[in-house]
Amino acid sequence: MGLWSMHDHHVPLAFVFRSRSKDDKAPADKAPVTSLSKETRDPQAPKGRPTPKRSAAQSQRRSVANTKMTPKEARSRQRDERRSAMEKQRAALASGDERYLPARDKGPVRRYARDFVDSKFCIAEYFLPMAVIILVLSMVRVGSLQNIALLLWLFVIVAIVIDSALTGFRLKKRLAEKFPDERRKGAVAYALMRTLQMKRLRLPKPQVKRGERP
């Protein structure tokens, strides 16, 4: 009875050991491809992130390159650049090279003003040597020498004022004739300040001789 009931309720083995459906056995390589997996990944990019655009990558590389310099290195580089600029400026003051002259000395107007006063004898050029002599005489405790020193001092001051006024007047006239369309403001004062130095000590170095027409 028991055996018969087991045979009557026989369960097919195919149901127990049935194979999975084709959908269940779909290989992993046929899984849907997402938009993220289609993007090419940069070998140097962080894992799971797409390759950055070329412009962004170049900008990032430039930013990294600019930040590589330490503050100490940046200061050292700035000092080297300043030193190089000063050396070029010093050489230009000796040679008259317009490219590296200071801004106050640049331009055809300033160059002509320098040449004008360098070609002439100016009393103001000897102001410092005469001032030293007068100072020494005034320190001597002799009444007559002190009086001479005072007269010399007055004579030097008056002579320098008159000579500078005549020089400035002639230079202003020449500049107006030669450079009517150029900016001439400050050129006369610039030239008169130059006359207070002895010719061989002037910077930029004189480019004309005395008596030579500029």
ABEGO torsion letter per residue (X at the ends): XAAAAAAAABBBAAAAABBBBAAAABBAAABBBBAAAABBBBAABBBGBBBBBAAAAAAAAAAAAAAABBAAAAAAAAAAAAAAAAAAAAAAAAAGBAAABBAAABEAAAAAAAAAAAABBBAAAAAAAAAAAAAAAAABBBAAAAAAAAAAAAAAAAAAAAAAAAAAAAAAAAAAAABAABBABGAAAAAAAAAABBAAABOBBBABBBGBBX
